[in-house]
Amino acid sequence: MNHIYLGDNLPILKKMRAGSVDLIYIDPPFNTGRAQARTQLKTTSTVNGNRTGFQGKRYSTTKVSTMAYQDMFDDYLAFLRPRLKEAHRVLSPGGTMYFHIDYRESHYCKVLLDTIFGRPSFLNEVIWAYDYGARTKTKWPPKHDNILVYVKDPARYTFNVDAIERIPYLAPGLVGPEKAARGKLPTDTWWHTIVPTNSREKTGYPTQKPLGILNRIILASSNPGDVVMDCFAGSGTTGAACAALGRQFILVDDNPEALAVMAKRFAKVEDIAWHGYRP
Protein backbone atom coordinates (compact mmCIF):
# COMPACT_ATOMS: atom_id res chain seq x y z
CA MET A 1 0.00 0.00 0.00
CA ASN A 2 1.24 3.48 -0.89
CA HIS A 3 0.56 6.35 1.51
CA ILE A 4 0.05 10.09 0.96
CA TYR A 5 -0.20 12.42 3.95
CA LEU A 6 -1.37 16.02 4.26
CA GLY A 7 0.36 17.61 7.22
CA ASP A 8 3.58 18.64 8.92
CA ASN A 9 6.11 15.92 8.22
CA LEU A 10 7.75 16.00 11.66
CA PRO A 11 4.94 14.39 13.71
CA ILE A 12 4.31 11.95 10.84
CA LEU A 13 7.98 10.92 10.81
CA LYS A 14 7.94 10.48 14.58
CA LYS A 15 5.10 7.95 14.31
CA MET A 16 6.91 5.83 11.73
CA ARG A 17 8.73 2.65 12.65
CA ALA A 18 12.53 2.83 12.84
CA GLY A 19 14.31 1.30 9.85
CA SER A 20 11.12 1.06 7.78
CA VAL A 21 12.17 3.04 4.67
CA ASP A 22 14.77 1.93 2.13
CA LEU A 23 15.30 5.19 0.26
CA ILE A 24 14.54 8.78 1.23
CA TYR A 25 14.49 11.74 -1.14
CA ILE A 26 14.23 15.10 0.60
CA ASP A 27 13.64 18.26 -1.42
CA PRO A 28 12.85 20.88 1.23
CA PRO A 29 12.15 24.56 0.57
CA PHE A 30 15.46 26.20 -0.36
CA ASN A 31 15.05 29.18 1.98
CA THR A 32 15.26 31.67 -0.88
CA GLY A 33 13.47 34.32 1.19
CA ARG A 34 10.59 34.75 -1.23
CA ALA A 35 7.34 33.10 -2.24
CA GLN A 36 7.65 30.32 -4.81
CA ALA A 37 4.79 30.59 -7.28
CA ARG A 38 3.67 29.11 -10.59
CA THR A 39 0.84 30.53 -12.68
CA GLN A 40 -0.92 28.33 -15.22
CA LEU A 41 -2.10 30.05 -18.39
CA LYS A 42 -4.57 28.87 -21.03
CA THR A 43 -3.69 29.93 -24.57
CA THR A 44 -6.22 30.03 -27.42
CA SER A 45 -5.86 31.14 -31.02
CA THR A 46 -7.83 34.31 -31.79
CA VAL A 47 -7.66 37.16 -34.28
CA ASN A 48 -7.49 39.89 -31.64
CA GLY A 49 -5.21 38.08 -29.21
CA ASN A 50 -2.80 39.78 -26.82
CA ARG A 51 0.22 37.73 -27.93
CA THR A 52 1.94 37.03 -31.23
CA GLY A 53 3.23 33.55 -31.96
CA PHE A 54 4.89 31.65 -34.80
CA GLN A 55 4.27 33.11 -38.30
CA GLY A 56 2.43 36.06 -36.81
CA LYS A 57 -0.52 34.12 -35.43
CA ARG A 58 -2.35 35.87 -32.59
CA TYR A 59 -3.20 34.21 -29.27
CA SER A 60 -5.09 35.14 -26.13
CA THR A 61 -3.97 34.00 -22.71
CA THR A 62 -6.05 33.75 -19.57
CA LYS A 63 -4.86 32.85 -16.08
CA VAL A 64 -6.19 29.48 -14.96
CA SER A 65 -4.66 29.19 -11.48
CA THR A 66 -1.69 30.15 -9.31
CA MET A 67 0.04 27.83 -6.85
CA ALA A 68 2.44 29.22 -4.27
CA TYR A 69 4.15 28.65 -0.94
CA GLN A 70 6.37 30.77 1.27
CA ASP A 71 10.05 29.80 1.14
CA MET A 72 11.58 31.59 4.10
CA PHE A 73 12.60 30.56 7.61
CA ASP A 74 14.19 32.59 10.38
CA ASP A 75 16.33 29.60 11.38
CA TYR A 76 16.51 27.19 8.49
CA LEU A 77 18.77 24.63 10.16
CA ALA A 78 16.60 24.57 13.28
CA PHE A 79 13.67 23.73 10.99
CA LEU A 80 15.58 20.95 9.23
CA ARG A 81 17.48 19.37 12.13
CA PRO A 82 14.64 17.43 13.85
CA ARG A 83 13.26 16.30 10.48
CA LEU A 84 16.63 15.00 9.33
CA LYS A 85 17.17 13.20 12.64
CA GLU A 86 13.83 11.44 12.22
CA ALA A 87 14.63 10.65 8.59
CA HIS A 88 17.87 9.01 9.73
CA ARG A 89 15.94 6.98 12.33
CA VAL A 90 13.35 5.62 9.88
CA LEU A 91 15.97 4.79 7.24
CA SER A 92 16.70 1.07 6.96
CA PRO A 93 20.18 -0.26 7.88
CA GLY A 94 21.10 -0.48 4.19
CA GLY A 95 19.22 2.66 3.20
CA THR A 96 20.25 5.81 1.36
CA MET A 97 19.11 9.41 1.61
CA TYR A 98 19.28 12.02 -1.17
CA PHE A 99 19.04 15.58 0.17
CA HIS A 100 18.26 18.12 -2.57
CA ILE A 101 19.21 21.73 -1.87
CA ASP A 102 20.69 24.76 -3.66
CA TYR A 103 23.96 26.64 -3.39
CA ARG A 104 22.69 29.11 -0.79
CA GLU A 105 22.33 26.48 1.93
CA SER A 106 24.23 23.37 0.77
CA HIS A 107 27.40 23.94 2.81
CA TYR A 108 25.45 24.53 6.05
CA CYS A 109 23.30 21.47 5.39
CA LYS A 110 26.37 19.32 4.66
CA VAL A 111 27.78 20.08 8.11
CA LEU A 112 24.39 19.36 9.71
CA LEU A 113 24.07 16.03 7.90
CA ASP A 114 27.62 15.06 8.88
CA THR A 115 26.65 15.47 12.54
CA ILE A 116 23.53 13.28 12.10
CA PHE A 117 24.84 10.52 9.82
CA GLY A 118 28.57 10.75 10.58
CA ARG A 119 31.12 11.90 8.02
CA PRO A 120 31.94 8.35 6.80
CA SER A 121 28.30 8.02 5.69
CA PHE A 122 28.67 10.81 3.13
CA LEU A 123 28.68 9.10 -0.27
CA ASN A 124 28.43 11.82 -2.91
CA GLU A 125 27.57 15.37 -3.77
CA VAL A 126 25.67 15.23 -7.03
CA ILE A 127 25.46 18.41 -9.08
CA TRP A 128 22.30 18.68 -11.16
CA ALA A 129 23.12 21.19 -13.90
CA TYR A 130 20.51 22.69 -16.20
CA ASP A 131 20.46 25.47 -18.76
CA TYR A 132 17.20 27.35 -18.67
CA GLY A 133 15.84 30.71 -17.57
CA ALA A 134 17.21 34.19 -17.14
CA ARG A 135 20.94 34.87 -16.78
CA THR A 136 22.31 37.49 -14.46
CA LYS A 137 25.07 39.74 -15.82
CA THR A 138 26.51 40.62 -12.42
CA LYS A 139 28.01 37.17 -11.60
CA TRP A 140 28.30 33.65 -13.00
CA PRO A 141 24.66 32.63 -13.52
CA PRO A 142 23.73 29.89 -11.00
CA LYS A 143 22.32 26.99 -13.00
CA HIS A 144 22.62 23.97 -10.75
CA ASP A 145 21.24 22.31 -7.62
CA ASN A 146 23.17 20.24 -5.08
CA ILE A 147 22.07 16.75 -4.03
CA LEU A 148 23.89 15.38 -0.96
CA VAL A 149 23.88 11.58 -0.76
CA TYR A 150 24.23 9.81 2.60
CA VAL A 151 24.00 6.12 3.49
CA LYS A 152 22.99 4.66 6.83
CA ASP A 153 25.88 2.18 6.77
CA PRO A 154 28.93 2.86 4.54
CA ALA A 155 29.62 -0.89 4.39
CA ARG A 156 26.07 -1.82 3.35
CA TYR A 157 23.98 0.10 0.89
CA THR A 158 22.27 -0.35 -2.48
CA PHE A 159 23.86 0.95 -5.66
CA ASN A 160 22.58 -0.79 -8.79
CA VAL A 161 25.19 0.29 -11.29
CA ASP A 162 23.78 -1.93 -14.05
CA ALA A 163 20.32 -0.36 -13.68
CA ILE A 164 21.56 3.18 -14.37
CA GLU A 165 20.92 4.40 -17.89
CA ARG A 166 24.04 5.19 -19.85
CA ILE A 167 24.67 8.54 -21.50
CA PRO A 168 26.57 9.48 -24.68
CA TYR A 169 30.28 10.19 -24.59
CA LEU A 170 31.13 13.82 -25.25
CA ALA A 171 33.97 12.71 -27.54
CA PRO A 172 32.88 9.29 -28.88
CA GLY A 173 35.75 9.23 -31.36
CA LEU A 174 38.23 8.89 -28.50
CA VAL A 175 36.78 5.67 -27.06
CA GLY A 176 36.08 3.54 -30.12
CA PRO A 177 32.80 2.43 -31.71
CA GLU A 178 31.95 -0.31 -29.18
CA LYS A 179 32.22 1.93 -26.13
CA ALA A 180 30.57 4.81 -27.96
CA ALA A 181 27.57 2.61 -28.81
CA ARG A 182 27.25 1.40 -25.20
CA GLY A 183 27.60 4.88 -23.71
CA LYS A 184 29.08 5.78 -20.34
CA LEU A 185 27.85 5.87 -16.78
CA PRO A 186 26.84 9.30 -15.50
CA THR A 187 29.30 10.96 -13.13
CA ASP A 188 28.39 13.08 -10.11
CA THR A 189 27.45 15.93 -12.48
CA TRP A 190 24.04 15.36 -14.09
CA TRP A 191 23.04 17.45 -17.09
CA HIS A 192 19.25 17.37 -17.27
CA THR A 193 16.73 19.98 -18.29
CA ILE A 194 14.08 21.26 -15.89
CA VAL A 195 10.47 20.29 -16.61
CA PRO A 196 9.65 22.14 -19.86
CA THR A 197 6.63 24.45 -19.81
CA ASN A 198 5.02 22.56 -22.71
CA SER A 199 5.80 19.08 -21.38
CA ARG A 200 3.13 16.47 -20.62
CA GLU A 201 5.00 16.01 -17.37
CA LYS A 202 4.22 19.57 -16.26
CA THR A 203 1.75 19.82 -13.37
CA GLY A 204 1.93 23.58 -12.80
CA TYR A 205 3.33 23.13 -9.29
CA PRO A 206 6.22 25.48 -8.43
CA THR A 207 9.67 23.87 -8.16
CA GLN A 208 8.47 20.60 -9.74
CA LYS A 209 11.43 18.27 -10.31
CA PRO A 210 11.81 16.22 -13.52
CA LEU A 211 11.02 12.53 -13.58
CA GLY A 212 14.40 11.81 -15.16
CA ILE A 213 16.23 12.89 -11.99
CA LEU A 214 14.02 10.79 -9.69
CA ASN A 215 14.11 7.79 -12.00
CA ARG A 216 17.90 7.76 -11.87
CA ILE A 217 17.96 8.04 -8.07
CA ILE A 218 15.35 5.32 -7.53
CA LEU A 219 16.86 2.86 -10.02
CA ALA A 220 20.34 3.28 -8.57
CA SER A 221 19.57 3.27 -4.86
CA SER A 222 16.57 0.99 -4.36
CA ASN A 223 15.25 -2.36 -5.50
CA PRO A 224 11.80 -3.39 -6.78
CA GLY A 225 9.37 -3.60 -3.88
CA ASP A 226 11.40 -1.25 -1.66
CA VAL A 227 9.76 1.59 0.27
CA VAL A 228 10.69 5.11 -0.87
CA MET A 229 9.74 8.22 1.08
CA ASP A 230 9.56 11.89 0.11
CA CYS A 231 8.48 14.05 3.04
CA PHE A 232 8.49 17.34 1.08
CA ALA A 233 6.59 15.76 -1.78
CA GLY A 234 5.31 18.82 -3.68
CA SER A 235 3.84 17.66 -6.99
CA GLY A 236 4.52 13.99 -6.20
CA THR A 237 7.26 13.29 -8.75
CA THR A 238 8.88 10.75 -6.40
CA GLY A 239 5.64 8.82 -6.20
CA ALA A 240 5.14 8.94 -9.97
CA ALA A 241 8.62 7.49 -10.50
CA CYS A 242 8.02 4.78 -7.88
CA ALA A 243 4.69 3.80 -9.43
CA ALA A 244 6.37 3.32 -12.80
CA LEU A 245 9.39 1.47 -11.38
CA GLY A 246 7.69 -0.98 -9.02
CA ARG A 247 8.52 0.66 -5.69
CA GLN A 248 6.18 1.52 -2.82
CA PHE A 249 6.02 5.18 -1.80
CA ILE A 250 5.21 7.39 1.17
CA LEU A 251 4.60 11.05 0.33
CA VAL A 252 4.09 13.91 2.79
CA ASP A 253 3.32 17.58 2.19
CA ASP A 254 1.61 20.26 4.25
CA ASN A 255 0.28 22.24 1.26
CA PRO A 256 -3.29 21.30 0.21
CA GLU A 257 -2.47 22.53 -3.31
CA ALA A 258 0.26 19.91 -3.52
CA LEU A 259 -2.17 17.17 -2.53
CA ALA A 260 -4.64 18.40 -5.15
CA VAL A 261 -1.93 18.09 -7.81
CA MET A 262 -1.08 14.58 -6.58
CA ALA A 263 -4.73 13.55 -6.64
CA LYS A 264 -4.87 14.33 -10.37
CA ARG A 265 -1.48 12.79 -11.02
CA PHE A 266 -2.30 9.51 -9.28
CA ALA A 267 -5.91 9.21 -10.42
CA LYS A 268 -5.12 5.90 -12.16
CA VAL A 269 -2.76 4.53 -9.51
CA GLU A 270 -4.30 1.88 -7.28
CA ASP A 271 -3.49 1.00 -3.66
CA ILE A 272 -3.05 4.54 -2.31
CA ALA A 273 -4.13 5.36 1.24
CA TRP A 274 -4.82 9.09 1.66
CA HIS A 275 -4.36 10.58 5.13
CA GLY A 276 -5.82 13.97 6.02
CA TYR A 277 -6.97 14.59 2.44
CA ARG A 278 -9.80 13.22 0.34
CA PRO A 279 -9.12 13.21 -3.42
MOJOWO-V266598 format. One line per field, one symbol per residue. ss: DSSP state (H for helix, E for strand, L for the rest). psi: psi as a letter, one per 30 degrees, with the letter a starting at -180 (. if undefined). A space follows every 10 residues. Layout:
ss->???
psi->???
//
This chain:
ss->LEEEEELLHH HHHHHLLLLL EEEEEELLLL LLLEEEEEEE EEEEELLLLL EELHHHLEEE EEEEEEEEEE ELLLLHHHHH HHHHHHHHHH EEEEEEEEEE ELLLLHHHHH HHHHHHHLHH HEEEEEEEEL LLLLLLLLLL LLLEEEEEEE ELLLLLLLLL HHHLLLELLL LHHHLLHHHH HHLELLLLEE ELLLLLLLLL LLLLLLLLLL HHHHHHHHHH HLLLLLEEEE LLLLLLHHHH HHHHHLLEEE EEELLHHHHH HHHHHLLLLL LEEEELLLL
psi->klkkkjlkfe feefflkkgf kfkkkjilkg hfglkklkkk kkkkkkehlg lkakggkkkk kkkelkkllk ikkejeeeee eeeeeeeeef kleglkkkjk llfefeeeee eeeefefkef fkeljkjjkl ikalklgflk kjhllkjkkk lejffjlkji effkkllkke iffffleeee eellklagjj jklljkfgkf fkffkkgkkk eeeeeeeeee gllkflkkkj gifbfgeeee eeefghlllk kkkgjeeeee eeeeegfgkl hkkkjgkj.
//
